[in-house]
Amino acid sequence: MNSLISHGQSPNKGFVQTPATHSLRAELQEFELGRFLIEHQGLNGYWTNYVLLYPQTGKLKGLSSDGKPLTGLERWLLEKCPIFLATQERFVVFKKLTQQHLQSGMSLVSVPCGLMQDLLGLDYSVVQDISLIGIDLDPESLQLAADFGQSLANIRIGFEQRDAWELGVNQQWDFITSNGLNIYVEEAQTCIDLYRGFARALKRGGYLPISFITPPEEWIPVDRQDLQQQRFLFTDVLGVKWQHYRAEVAVRQHLEAAGFDVLEIVYDSQRMFPAVLAQKSRAADHG
Ligand SMILES: C[S@@+](CC[C@H](N)C(=O)[O-])C[C@H]1O[C@@H](n2cnc3c(N)ncnc32)[C@H](O)[C@@H]1O
């Protein structure tokens, strides 16, 4: 499986250009996040992290990634766009789910790790003998995550540039956190294959915090107009690739088929981007 984020393809071939799409593309060109979205129709580790940490960083300063004042469109994306708000909320829930099961001696792995804030941002002050591994295809994300990791004392941290579908690990890890892959995957079987690899790599009883995006008919946006703007921007203007939605019942089936029990599903307030806590089934052992 290649990286699910495109690298420099010419976007939106075959899309109908209208004055409205043209004007929004021009607005996107005014800031770095917008230019990345135009070029890649998805977010890499760096830009996902930028969106996730915005409430604690850029929002306080009102500044964009290049230090200039936020444009109206970038501020809308980071403060109003329903799916970005949902992912910011999901990120907080994800960390809580992991933190509450954290114990001394555990090995925790983030796949795809991006900048790995899901693990690097946890509180390890009351546990000992923890090891963390970040796995991603993107060397730049791995390097940035390694830079962040240097501030964590007494934690062993390793990184591997590897395909999430080819972990090749048996019953070694206590936790795998996974956000941001299945939303780029259309085929159910490809998701199940990914989860099977996770189940194989986990020890019996190991945990998998994972996320998914629900179908649009289930969404309860704070503001319907923002949802319309989101649809126009991501579907008509950009044609983003993270739009593979799944109902909870399907995600449960995929995880169970791969050898997991679903312990908990925590929805964000708009019911868009839930976090799931699954556990490798004690009956199933793929090792
Ligand atoms: C949307 S980001 C999510 C990163 C991180 N989990 C987070 O929530 O901040 C998606 C990541 O998936 C990585 N990626 C894409 N395809 C991959 C694959 N086949 N195997 C491993 N990583 C992959 C990208 O390099 C990128 O860092």
The ligand as an SDF file (V2000), in Angstrom:
LIG
                    3D

 27 29  0  0  0  0  0  0  0  0999 V2000
   -4.0080   12.3070    8.4900 C   0  0  0  0  0  0  0  0  0  0  0  0
   -2.3270   11.9240    8.9930 S   0  0  0  0  0  0  0  0  0  0  0  0
   -2.6270   11.3210   10.6440 C   0  0  0  0  0  0  0  0  0  0  0  0
   -1.3980   11.2960   11.5050 C   0  0  0  0  0  0  0  0  0  0  0  0
   -1.6290   11.0210   13.0170 C   0  0  0  0  0  0  0  0  0  0  0  0
   -2.2090    9.7280   13.2670 N   0  0  0  0  0  0  0  0  0  0  0  0
   -2.4930   12.1230   13.6370 C   0  0  0  0  0  0  0  0  0  0  0  0
   -3.6700   11.8680   13.9530 O   0  0  0  0  0  0  0  0  0  0  0  0
   -1.9950   13.2380   13.8120 O   0  0  0  0  0  0  0  0  0  0  0  0
   -2.1150   10.4760    8.0140 C   0  0  0  0  0  0  0  0  0  0  0  0
   -0.7110    9.8770    8.0680 C   0  0  0  0  0  0  0  0  0  0  0  0
   -0.7420    8.6050    7.4030 O   0  0  0  0  0  0  0  0  0  0  0  0
    0.5270    8.3780    6.8130 C   0  0  0  0  0  0  0  0  0  0  0  0
    0.3400    7.2810    5.8570 N   0  0  0  0  0  0  0  0  0  0  0  0
   -0.3640    7.2960    4.7020 C   0  0  0  0  0  0  0  0  0  0  0  0
   -0.3730    6.0620    4.1380 N   0  0  0  0  0  0  0  0  0  0  0  0
    0.3330    5.2410    4.9800 C   0  0  0  0  0  0  0  0  0  0  0  0
    0.6610    3.8540    4.9790 C   0  0  0  0  0  0  0  0  0  0  0  0
    0.2610    3.0490    3.9820 N   0  0  0  0  0  0  0  0  0  0  0  0
    1.3910    3.3450    6.0010 N   0  0  0  0  0  0  0  0  0  0  0  0
    1.8110    4.1590    7.0290 C   0  0  0  0  0  0  0  0  0  0  0  0
    1.5300    5.4850    7.0880 N   0  0  0  0  0  0  0  0  0  0  0  0
    0.7980    6.0220    6.0780 C   0  0  0  0  0  0  0  0  0  0  0  0
    0.8670    9.7460    6.2370 C   0  0  0  0  0  0  0  0  0  0  0  0
    2.2480    9.8460    5.9730 O   0  0  0  0  0  0  0  0  0  0  0  0
    0.3810   10.6780    7.3520 C   0  0  0  0  0  0  0  0  0  0  0  0
    1.4180   10.9600    8.2890 O   0  0  0  0  0  0  0  0  0  0  0  0
  1  2  1  0
  2  3  1  0
  2 10  1  0
  3  4  1  0
  4  5  1  0
  5  6  1  0
  5  7  1  0
  7  8  2  0
  7  9  1  0
 10 11  1  0
 11 12  1  0
 11 26  1  0
 12 13  1  0
 13 14  1  0
 13 24  1  0
 14 15  1  0
 14 23  1  0
 15 16  2  0
 16 17  1  0
 17 18  1  0
 17 23  2  0
 18 19  1  0
 18 20  2  0
 20 21  1  0
 21 22  2  0
 22 23  1  0
 24 25  1  0
 24 26  1  0
 26 27  1  0
M  CHG  2   2   1   9  -1
M  END
$$$$
